[in-house]
Amino acid sequence: MVEVFTDEDGKNLNALAEEMPQLRILLEELIETLDILGDKETMKSIRASEKDIEEGGLLSFSDALKELGLDERET
């Protein structure tokens, strides 16, 4: 028995083939996100960083250079 695709089937397959690279990237990004969410140490670090941000415990780029004894014009 031979199956024949209709023109509509062909268009749908072509559209799907065009979307595959974007779908693959999205799937890889989702897997990476799940890996991060599942890593307790990484999540602990992210939460600590968020707390630092909320508490204003960050330095500006200029202030960081000053603490390192660097001149911004030299970077």
PDB file of N, CA, C and O in Angstrom:
ATOM      1  N   MET A   1       0.841  -1.157   0.000  1.00  0.00           N
ATOM      2  CA  MET A   1       0.000   0.000   0.000  1.00  0.00           C
ATOM      3  C   MET A   1       0.903   1.243   0.000  1.00  0.00           C
ATOM      4  O   MET A   1       1.821   1.333   0.815  1.00  0.00           O
ATOM      5  N   VAL A   2       0.662   2.166  -0.871  1.00  0.00           N
ATOM      6  CA  VAL A   2       1.450   3.381  -0.999  1.00  0.00           C
ATOM      7  C   VAL A   2       0.634   4.549  -0.454  1.00  0.00           C
ATOM      8  O   VAL A   2      -0.511   4.768  -0.850  1.00  0.00           O
ATOM      9  N   GLU A   3       1.253   5.292   0.466  1.00  0.00           N
ATOM     10  CA  GLU A   3       0.589   6.473   0.996  1.00  0.00           C
ATOM     11  C   GLU A   3       1.097   7.692   0.248  1.00  0.00           C
ATOM     12  O   GLU A   3       2.283   7.795  -0.066  1.00  0.00           O
ATOM     13  N   VAL A   4       0.208   8.590  -0.025  1.00  0.00           N
ATOM     14  CA  VAL A   4       0.573   9.794  -0.764  1.00  0.00           C
ATOM     15  C   VAL A   4       0.258  11.006   0.107  1.00  0.00           C
ATOM     16  O   VAL A   4      -0.834  11.128   0.661  1.00  0.00           O
ATOM     17  N   PHE A   5       1.227  11.886   0.211  1.00  0.00           N
ATOM     18  CA  PHE A   5       1.008  13.118   0.960  1.00  0.00           C
ATOM     19  C   PHE A   5       0.264  14.115   0.089  1.00  0.00           C
ATOM     20  O   PHE A   5       0.511  14.223  -1.113  1.00  0.00           O
ATOM     21  N   THR A   6      -0.625  14.822   0.699  1.00  0.00           N
ATOM     22  CA  THR A   6      -1.320  15.897  -0.014  1.00  0.00           C
ATOM     23  C   THR A   6      -0.407  17.117  -0.054  1.00  0.00           C
ATOM     24  O   THR A   6       0.621  17.159   0.622  1.00  0.00           O
ATOM     25  N   ASP A   7      -0.792  18.103  -0.849  1.00  0.00           N
ATOM     26  CA  ASP A   7      -0.025  19.356  -0.886  1.00  0.00           C
ATOM     27  C   ASP A   7       0.020  19.994   0.498  1.00  0.00           C
ATOM     28  O   ASP A   7       1.039  20.553   0.904  1.00  0.00           O
ATOM     29  N   GLU A   8      -1.090  19.905   1.211  1.00  0.00           N
ATOM     30  CA  GLU A   8      -1.147  20.458   2.571  1.00  0.00           C
ATOM     31  C   GLU A   8      -0.180  19.727   3.490  1.00  0.00           C
ATOM     32  O   GLU A   8       0.493  20.359   4.304  1.00  0.00           O
ATOM     33  N   ASP A   9      -0.101  18.411   3.373  1.00  0.00           N
ATOM     34  CA  ASP A   9       0.860  17.638   4.171  1.00  0.00           C
ATOM     35  C   ASP A   9       2.284  18.080   3.865  1.00  0.00           C
ATOM     36  O   ASP A   9       3.097  18.243   4.775  1.00  0.00           O
ATOM     37  N   GLY A  10       2.582  18.269   2.603  1.00  0.00           N
ATOM     38  CA  GLY A  10       3.913  18.708   2.202  1.00  0.00           C
ATOM     39  C   GLY A  10       4.251  20.075   2.775  1.00  0.00           C
ATOM     40  O   GLY A  10       5.368  20.296   3.242  1.00  0.00           O
ATOM     41  N   LYS A  11       3.287  20.996   2.742  1.00  0.00           N
ATOM     42  CA  LYS A  11       3.502  22.334   3.305  1.00  0.00           C
ATOM     43  C   LYS A  11       3.743  22.246   4.813  1.00  0.00           C
ATOM     44  O   LYS A  11       4.616  22.926   5.352  1.00  0.00           O
ATOM     45  N   ASN A  12       2.963  21.405   5.481  1.00  0.00           N
ATOM     46  CA  ASN A  12       3.128  21.247   6.926  1.00  0.00           C
ATOM     47  C   ASN A  12       4.490  20.653   7.269  1.00  0.00           C
ATOM     48  O   ASN A  12       5.132  21.084   8.226  1.00  0.00           O
ATOM     49  N   LEU A  13       4.929  19.673   6.499  1.00  0.00           N
ATOM     50  CA  LEU A  13       6.243  19.072   6.736  1.00  0.00           C
ATOM     51  C   LEU A  13       7.363  20.083   6.500  1.00  0.00           C
ATOM     52  O   LEU A  13       8.333  20.126   7.256  1.00  0.00           O
ATOM     53  N   ASN A  14       7.230  20.891   5.454  1.00  0.00           N
ATOM     54  CA  ASN A  14       8.231  21.922   5.183  1.00  0.00           C
ATOM     55  C   ASN A  14       8.268  22.952   6.309  1.00  0.00           C
ATOM     56  O   ASN A  14       9.345  23.371   6.734  1.00  0.00           O
ATOM     57  N   ALA A  15       7.108  23.357   6.788  1.00  0.00           N
ATOM     58  CA  ALA A  15       7.050  24.324   7.882  1.00  0.00           C
ATOM     59  C   ALA A  15       7.701  23.744   9.141  1.00  0.00           C
ATOM     60  O   ALA A  15       8.436  24.436   9.845  1.00  0.00           O
ATOM     61  N   LEU A  16       7.423  22.471   9.413  1.00  0.00           N
ATOM     62  CA  LEU A  16       8.020  21.819  10.576  1.00  0.00           C
ATOM     63  C   LEU A  16       9.537  21.731  10.428  1.00  0.00           C
ATOM     64  O   LEU A  16      10.268  21.969  11.389  1.00  0.00           O
ATOM     65  N   ALA A  17      10.004  21.397   9.251  1.00  0.00           N
ATOM     66  CA  ALA A  17      11.442  21.302   9.010  1.00  0.00           C
ATOM     67  C   ALA A  17      12.120  22.660   9.214  1.00  0.00           C
ATOM     68  O   ALA A  17      13.249  22.722   9.701  1.00  0.00           O
ATOM     69  N   GLU A  18      11.443  23.732   8.848  1.00  0.00           N
ATOM     70  CA  GLU A  18      12.011  25.069   9.030  1.00  0.00           C
ATOM     71  C   GLU A  18      12.065  25.447  10.507  1.00  0.00           C
ATOM     72  O   GLU A  18      12.944  26.206  10.916  1.00  0.00           O
ATOM     73  N   GLU A  19      11.147  24.934  11.302  1.00  0.00           N
ATOM     74  CA  GLU A  19      11.092  25.267  12.728  1.00  0.00           C
ATOM     75  C   GLU A  19      12.008  24.395  13.582  1.00  0.00           C
ATOM     76  O   GLU A  19      12.270  24.740  14.734  1.00  0.00           O
ATOM     77  N   MET A  20      12.493  23.296  13.063  1.00  0.00           N
ATOM     78  CA  MET A  20      13.280  22.360  13.853  1.00  0.00           C
ATOM     79  C   MET A  20      14.508  22.986  14.513  1.00  0.00           C
ATOM     80  O   MET A  20      14.748  22.718  15.690  1.00  0.00           O
ATOM     81  N   PRO A  21      15.302  23.809  13.810  1.00  0.00           N
ATOM     82  CA  PRO A  21      16.472  24.396  14.496  1.00  0.00           C
ATOM     83  C   PRO A  21      16.082  25.227  15.720  1.00  0.00           C
ATOM     84  O   PRO A  21      16.739  25.150  16.758  1.00  0.00           O
ATOM     85  N   GLN A  22      15.011  26.022  15.600  1.00  0.00           N
ATOM     86  CA  GLN A  22      14.574  26.834  16.733  1.00  0.00           C
ATOM     87  C   GLN A  22      14.040  25.952  17.854  1.00  0.00           C
ATOM     88  O   GLN A  22      14.260  26.237  19.031  1.00  0.00           O
ATOM     89  N   LEU A  23      13.347  24.897  17.497  1.00  0.00           N
ATOM     90  CA  LEU A  23      12.820  23.978  18.508  1.00  0.00           C
ATOM     91  C   LEU A  23      13.958  23.269  19.234  1.00  0.00           C
ATOM     92  O   LEU A  23      13.894  23.048  20.443  1.00  0.00           O
ATOM     93  N   ARG A  24      14.982  22.920  18.495  1.00  0.00           N
ATOM     94  CA  ARG A  24      16.141  22.251  19.114  1.00  0.00           C
ATOM     95  C   ARG A  24      16.833  23.184  20.109  1.00  0.00           C
ATOM     96  O   ARG A  24      17.193  22.772  21.212  1.00  0.00           O
ATOM     97  N   ILE A  25      17.016  24.445  19.706  1.00  0.00           N
ATOM     98  CA  ILE A  25      17.633  25.424  20.599  1.00  0.00           C
ATOM     99  C   ILE A  25      16.791  25.600  21.854  1.00  0.00           C
ATOM    100  O   ILE A  25      17.325  25.621  22.963  1.00  0.00           O
ATOM    101  N   LEU A  26      15.486  25.726  21.688  1.00  0.00           N
ATOM    102  CA  LEU A  26      14.586  25.877  22.832  1.00  0.00           C
ATOM    103  C   LEU A  26      14.686  24.679  23.764  1.00  0.00           C
ATOM    104  O   LEU A  26      14.743  24.847  24.982  1.00  0.00           O
ATOM    105  N   LEU A  27      14.706  23.481  23.213  1.00  0.00           N
ATOM    106  CA  LEU A  27      14.814  22.276  24.027  1.00  0.00           C
ATOM    107  C   LEU A  27      16.139  22.243  24.795  1.00  0.00           C
ATOM    108  O   LEU A  27      16.166  21.879  25.971  1.00  0.00           O
ATOM    109  N   GLU A  28      17.230  22.621  24.136  1.00  0.00           N
ATOM    110  CA  GLU A  28      18.526  22.659  24.810  1.00  0.00           C
ATOM    111  C   GLU A  28      18.521  23.676  25.946  1.00  0.00           C
ATOM    112  O   GLU A  28      19.077  23.419  27.014  1.00  0.00           O
ATOM    113  N   GLU A  29      17.893  24.834  25.719  1.00  0.00           N
ATOM    114  CA  GLU A  29      17.804  25.855  26.757  1.00  0.00           C
ATOM    115  C   GLU A  29      16.973  25.361  27.944  1.00  0.00           C
ATOM    116  O   GLU A  29      17.314  25.623  29.097  1.00  0.00           O
ATOM    117  N   LEU A  30      15.901  24.659  27.660  1.00  0.00           N
ATOM    118  CA  LEU A  30      15.067  24.113  28.735  1.00  0.00           C
ATOM    119  C   LEU A  30      15.836  23.080  29.555  1.00  0.00           C
ATOM    120  O   LEU A  30      15.731  23.056  30.782  1.00  0.00           O
ATOM    121  N   ILE A  31      16.599  22.237  28.890  1.00  0.00           N
ATOM    122  CA  ILE A  31      17.396  21.227  29.587  1.00  0.00           C
ATOM    123  C   ILE A  31      18.451  21.902  30.470  1.00  0.00           C
ATOM    124  O   ILE A  31      18.669  21.486  31.608  1.00  0.00           O
ATOM    125  N   GLU A  32      19.101  22.940  29.944  1.00  0.00           N
ATOM    126  CA  GLU A  32      20.094  23.671  30.739  1.00  0.00           C
ATOM    127  C   GLU A  32      19.447  24.309  31.965  1.00  0.00           C
ATOM    128  O   GLU A  32      20.016  24.291  33.057  1.00  0.00           O
ATOM    129  N   THR A  33      18.255  24.874  31.777  1.00  0.00           N
ATOM    130  CA  THR A  33      17.542  25.492  32.893  1.00  0.00           C
ATOM    131  C   THR A  33      17.203  24.449  33.949  1.00  0.00           C
ATOM    132  O   THR A  33      17.368  24.701  35.143  1.00  0.00           O
ATOM    133  N   LEU A  34      16.737  23.296  33.528  1.00  0.00           N
ATOM    134  CA  LEU A  34      16.414  22.226  34.476  1.00  0.00           C
ATOM    135  C   LEU A  34      17.665  21.752  35.211  1.00  0.00           C
ATOM    136  O   LEU A  34      17.611  21.452  36.403  1.00  0.00           O
ATOM    137  N   ASP A  35      18.791  21.683  34.499  1.00  0.00           N
ATOM    138  CA  ASP A  35      20.050  21.295  35.146  1.00  0.00           C
ATOM    139  C   ASP A  35      20.422  22.285  36.240  1.00  0.00           C
ATOM    140  O   ASP A  35      20.826  21.889  37.334  1.00  0.00           O
ATOM    141  N   ILE A  36      20.286  23.572  35.943  1.00  0.00           N
ATOM    142  CA  ILE A  36      20.614  24.600  36.936  1.00  0.00           C
ATOM    143  C   ILE A  36      19.658  24.522  38.111  1.00  0.00           C
ATOM    144  O   ILE A  36      20.086  24.549  39.265  1.00  0.00           O
ATOM    145  N   LEU A  37      18.371  24.426  37.827  1.00  0.00           N
ATOM    146  CA  LEU A  37      17.382  24.354  38.903  1.00  0.00           C
ATOM    147  C   LEU A  37      17.587  23.129  39.782  1.00  0.00           C
ATOM    148  O   LEU A  37      17.242  23.154  40.964  1.00  0.00           O
ATOM    149  N   GLY A  38      18.134  22.075  39.233  1.00  0.00           N
ATOM    150  CA  GLY A  38      18.364  20.846  39.982  1.00  0.00           C
ATOM    151  C   GLY A  38      19.675  20.818  40.744  1.00  0.00           C
ATOM    152  O   GLY A  38      19.919  19.897  41.524  1.00  0.00           O
ATOM    153  N   ASP A  39      20.530  21.822  40.526  1.00  0.00           N
ATOM    154  CA  ASP A  39      21.828  21.875  41.188  1.00  0.00           C
ATOM    155  C   ASP A  39      21.706  22.739  42.444  1.00  0.00           C
ATOM    156  O   ASP A  39      21.595  23.962  42.357  1.00  0.00           O
ATOM    157  N   LYS A  40      21.729  22.096  43.603  1.00  0.00           N
ATOM    158  CA  LYS A  40      21.498  22.809  44.865  1.00  0.00           C
ATOM    159  C   LYS A  40      22.537  23.891  45.116  1.00  0.00           C
ATOM    160  O   LYS A  40      22.184  24.983  45.561  1.00  0.00           O
ATOM    161  N   GLU A  41      23.799  23.619  44.844  1.00  0.00           N
ATOM    162  CA  GLU A  41      24.855  24.602  45.089  1.00  0.00           C
ATOM    163  C   GLU A  41      24.709  25.821  44.183  1.00  0.00           C
ATOM    164  O   GLU A  41      24.885  26.957  44.623  1.00  0.00           O
ATOM    165  N   THR A  42      24.389  25.577  42.924  1.00  0.00           N
ATOM    166  CA  THR A  42      24.207  26.696  41.994  1.00  0.00           C
ATOM    167  C   THR A  42      23.017  27.549  42.413  1.00  0.00           C
ATOM    168  O   THR A  42      23.090  28.778  42.380  1.00  0.00           O
ATOM    169  N   MET A  43      21.927  26.905  42.806  1.00  0.00           N
ATOM    170  CA  MET A  43      20.743  27.654  43.242  1.00  0.00           C
ATOM    171  C   MET A  43      21.034  28.434  44.521  1.00  0.00           C
ATOM    172  O   MET A  43      20.540  29.548  44.693  1.00  0.00           O
ATOM    173  N   LYS A  44      21.828  27.859  45.414  1.00  0.00           N
ATOM    174  CA  LYS A  44      22.212  28.552  46.642  1.00  0.00           C
ATOM    175  C   LYS A  44      23.003  29.809  46.299  1.00  0.00           C
ATOM    176  O   LYS A  44      22.791  30.863  46.898  1.00  0.00           O
ATOM    177  N   SER A  45      23.906  29.697  45.344  1.00  0.00           N
ATOM    178  CA  SER A  45      24.711  30.835  44.908  1.00  0.00           C
ATOM    179  C   SER A  45      23.843  31.904  44.247  1.00  0.00           C
ATOM    180  O   SER A  45      24.045  33.096  44.481  1.00  0.00           O
ATOM    181  N   ILE A  46      22.897  31.495  43.436  1.00  0.00           N
ATOM    182  CA  ILE A  46      21.991  32.441  42.770  1.00  0.00           C
ATOM    183  C   ILE A  46      21.165  33.194  43.813  1.00  0.00           C
ATOM    184  O   ILE A  46      21.004  34.411  43.721  1.00  0.00           O
ATOM    185  N   ARG A  47      20.650  32.480  44.791  1.00  0.00           N
ATOM    186  CA  ARG A  47      19.857  33.128  45.849  1.00  0.00           C
ATOM    187  C   ARG A  47      20.704  34.125  46.643  1.00  0.00           C
ATOM    188  O   ARG A  47      20.231  35.208  46.987  1.00  0.00           O
ATOM    189  N   ALA A  48      21.942  33.762  46.930  1.00  0.00           N
ATOM    190  CA  ALA A  48      22.833  34.672  47.655  1.00  0.00           C
ATOM    191  C   ALA A  48      23.107  35.918  46.820  1.00  0.00           C
ATOM    192  O   ALA A  48      23.149  37.025  47.356  1.00  0.00           O
ATOM    193  N   SER A  49      23.292  35.748  45.525  1.00  0.00           N
ATOM    194  CA  SER A  49      23.520  36.886  44.641  1.00  0.00           C
ATOM    195  C   SER A  49      22.295  37.788  44.588  1.00  0.00           C
ATOM    196  O   SER A  49      22.418  39.012  44.610  1.00  0.00           O
ATOM    197  N   GLU A  50      21.111  37.180  44.519  1.00  0.00           N
ATOM    198  CA  GLU A  50      19.874  37.969  44.516  1.00  0.00           C
ATOM    199  C   GLU A  50      19.747  38.775  45.810  1.00  0.00           C
ATOM    200  O   GLU A  50      19.309  39.925  45.795  1.00  0.00           O
ATOM    201  N   LYS A  51      20.133  38.159  46.926  1.00  0.00           N
ATOM    202  CA  LYS A  51      20.080  38.851  48.212  1.00  0.00           C
ATOM    203  C   LYS A  51      21.048  40.033  48.214  1.00  0.00           C
ATOM    204  O   LYS A  51      20.707  41.113  48.697  1.00  0.00           O
ATOM    205  N   ASP A  52      22.256  39.833  47.676  1.00  0.00           N
ATOM    206  CA  ASP A  52      23.223  40.926  47.577  1.00  0.00           C
ATOM    207  C   ASP A  52      22.660  42.089  46.763  1.00  0.00           C
ATOM    208  O   ASP A  52      22.831  43.252  47.129  1.00  0.00           O
ATOM    209  N   ILE A  53      21.999  41.772  45.678  1.00  0.00           N
ATOM    210  CA  ILE A  53      21.414  42.807  44.827  1.00  0.00           C
ATOM    211  C   ILE A  53      20.344  43.573  45.602  1.00  0.00           C
ATOM    212  O   ILE A  53      20.324  44.804  45.591  1.00  0.00           O
ATOM    213  N   GLU A  54      19.467  42.848  46.267  1.00  0.00           N
ATOM    214  CA  GLU A  54      18.390  43.481  47.033  1.00  0.00           C
ATOM    215  C   GLU A  54      18.936  44.385  48.130  1.00  0.00           C
ATOM    216  O   GLU A  54      18.364  45.439  48.409  1.00  0.00           O
ATOM    217  N   GLU A  55      20.029  43.984  48.745  1.00  0.00           N
ATOM    218  CA  GLU A  55      20.605  44.737  49.855  1.00  0.00           C
ATOM    219  C   GLU A  55      21.577  45.818  49.390  1.00  0.00           C
ATOM    220  O   GLU A  55      22.178  46.512  50.210  1.00  0.00           O
ATOM    221  N   GLY A  56      21.728  45.957  48.086  1.00  0.00           N
ATOM    222  CA  GLY A  56      22.627  46.979  47.552  1.00  0.00           C
ATOM    223  C   GLY A  56      24.087  46.664  47.781  1.00  0.00           C
ATOM    224  O   GLY A  56      24.912  47.576  47.849  1.00  0.00           O
ATOM    225  N   GLY A  57      24.419  45.414  47.898  1.00  0.00           N
ATOM    226  CA  GLY A  57      25.788  45.003  48.179  1.00  0.00           C
ATOM    227  C   GLY A  57      26.648  44.830  46.952  1.00  0.00           C
ATOM    228  O   GLY A  57      27.543  43.985  46.939  1.00  0.00           O
ATOM    229  N   LEU A  58      26.396  45.614  45.920  1.00  0.00           N
ATOM    230  CA  LEU A  58      27.175  45.496  44.691  1.00  0.00           C
ATOM    231  C   LEU A  58      27.966  46.771  44.444  1.00  0.00           C
ATOM    232  O   LEU A  58      27.561  47.856  44.862  1.00  0.00           O
ATOM    233  N   LEU A  59      29.086  46.635  43.769  1.00  0.00           N
ATOM    234  CA  LEU A  59      29.901  47.780  43.396  1.00  0.00           C
ATOM    235  C   LEU A  59      29.653  48.131  41.938  1.00  0.00           C
ATOM    236  O   LEU A  59      29.402  47.261  41.104  1.00  0.00           O
ATOM    237  N   SER A  60      29.728  49.418  41.649  1.00  0.00           N
ATOM    238  CA  SER A  60      29.690  49.822  40.249  1.00  0.00           C
ATOM    239  C   SER A  60      31.030  49.432  39.617  1.00  0.00           C
ATOM    240  O   SER A  60      31.989  49.115  40.320  1.00  0.00           O
ATOM    241  N   PHE A  61      31.080  49.460  38.315  1.00  0.00           N
ATOM    242  CA  PHE A  61      32.312  49.127  37.601  1.00  0.00           C
ATOM    243  C   PHE A  61      33.437  50.071  38.024  1.00  0.00           C
ATOM    244  O   PHE A  61      34.562  49.638  38.274  1.00  0.00           O
ATOM    245  N   SER A  62      33.121  51.358  38.101  1.00  0.00           N
ATOM    246  CA  SER A  62      34.125  52.356  38.498  1.00  0.00           C
ATOM    247  C   SER A  62      34.637  52.096  39.907  1.00  0.00           C
ATOM    248  O   SER A  62      35.841  52.167  40.155  1.00  0.00           O
ATOM    249  N   ASP A  63      33.727  51.794  40.833  1.00  0.00           N
ATOM    250  CA  ASP A  63      34.140  51.530  42.213  1.00  0.00           C
ATOM    251  C   ASP A  63      34.992  50.263  42.309  1.00  0.00           C
ATOM    252  O   ASP A  63      35.948  50.210  43.082  1.00  0.00           O
ATOM    253  N   ALA A  64      34.647  49.259  41.532  1.00  0.00           N
ATOM    254  CA  ALA A  64      35.431  48.018  41.540  1.00  0.00           C
ATOM    255  C   ALA A  64      36.849  48.293  41.044  1.00  0.00           C
ATOM    256  O   ALA A  64      37.818  47.780  41.603  1.00  0.00           O
ATOM    257  N   LEU A  65      36.966  49.103  39.993  1.00  0.00           N
ATOM    258  CA  LEU A  65      38.296  49.447  39.493  1.00  0.00           C
ATOM    259  C   LEU A  65      39.094  50.204  40.538  1.00  0.00           C
ATOM    260  O   LEU A  65      40.287  49.956  40.716  1.00  0.00           O
ATOM    261  N   LYS A  66      38.438  51.126  41.230  1.00  0.00           N
ATOM    262  CA  LYS A  66      39.126  51.882  42.278  1.00  0.00           C
ATOM    263  C   LYS A  66      39.634  50.955  43.376  1.00  0.00           C
ATOM    264  O   LYS A  66      40.757  51.110  43.856  1.00  0.00           O
ATOM    265  N   GLU A  67      38.804  49.990  43.773  1.00  0.00           N
ATOM    266  CA  GLU A  67      39.231  49.051  44.817  1.00  0.00           C
ATOM    267  C   GLU A  67      40.418  48.204  44.375  1.00  0.00           C
ATOM    268  O   GLU A  67      41.244  47.793  45.189  1.00  0.00           O
ATOM    269  N   LEU A  68      40.487  47.952  43.075  1.00  0.00           N
ATOM    270  CA  LEU A  68      41.597  47.176  42.533  1.00  0.00           C
ATOM    271  C   LEU A  68      42.811  48.038  42.232  1.00  0.00           C
ATOM    272  O   LEU A  68      43.863  47.533  41.840  1.00  0.00           O
ATOM    273  N   GLY A  69      42.656  49.357  42.422  1.00  0.00           N
ATOM    274  CA  GLY A  69      43.750  50.269  42.147  1.00  0.00           C
ATOM    275  C   GLY A  69      43.982  50.489  40.666  1.00  0.00           C
ATOM    276  O   GLY A  69      45.103  50.775  40.245  1.00  0.00           O
ATOM    277  N   LEU A  70      42.937  50.358  39.881  1.00  0.00           N
ATOM    278  CA  LEU A  70      43.056  50.536  38.431  1.00  0.00           C
ATOM    279  C   LEU A  70      42.379  51.833  38.003  1.00  0.00           C
ATOM    280  O   LEU A  70      41.442  52.307  38.645  1.00  0.00           O
ATOM    281  N   ASP A  71      42.867  52.386  36.921  1.00  0.00           N
ATOM    282  CA  ASP A  71      42.277  53.585  36.345  1.00  0.00           C
ATOM    283  C   ASP A  71      41.337  53.155  35.227  1.00  0.00           C
ATOM    284  O   ASP A  71      41.707  52.344  34.377  1.00  0.00           O
ATOM    285  N   GLU A  72      40.137  53.689  35.225  1.00  0.00           N
ATOM    286  CA  GLU A  72      39.133  53.303  34.237  1.00  0.00           C
ATOM    287  C   GLU A  72      39.614  53.562  32.806  1.00  0.00           C
ATOM    288  O   GLU A  72      39.224  52.849  31.881  1.00  0.00           O
ATOM    289  N   ARG A  73      40.449  54.570  32.626  1.00  0.00           N
ATOM    290  CA  ARG A  73      40.957  54.893  31.285  1.00  0.00           C
ATOM    291  C   ARG A  73      41.927  53.838  30.770  1.00  0.00           C
ATOM    292  O   ARG A  73      42.185  53.762  29.569  1.00  0.00           O
ATOM    293  N   GLU A  74      42.459  53.032  31.668  1.00  0.00           N
ATOM    294  CA  GLU A  74      43.426  52.009  31.274  1.00  0.00           C
ATOM    295  C   GLU A  74      42.764  50.712  30.837  1.00  0.00           C
ATOM    296  O   GLU A  74      43.429  49.828  30.297  1.00  0.00           O
ATOM    297  N   THR A  75      41.463  50.589  31.063  1.00  0.00           N
ATOM    298  CA  THR A  75      40.776  49.337  30.731  1.00  0.00           C
ATOM    299  C   THR A  75      40.290  49.326  29.328  1.00  0.00           C
ATOM    300  O   THR A  75      39.690  48.345  28.890  1.00  0.00           O
TER     301      THR A  75
END
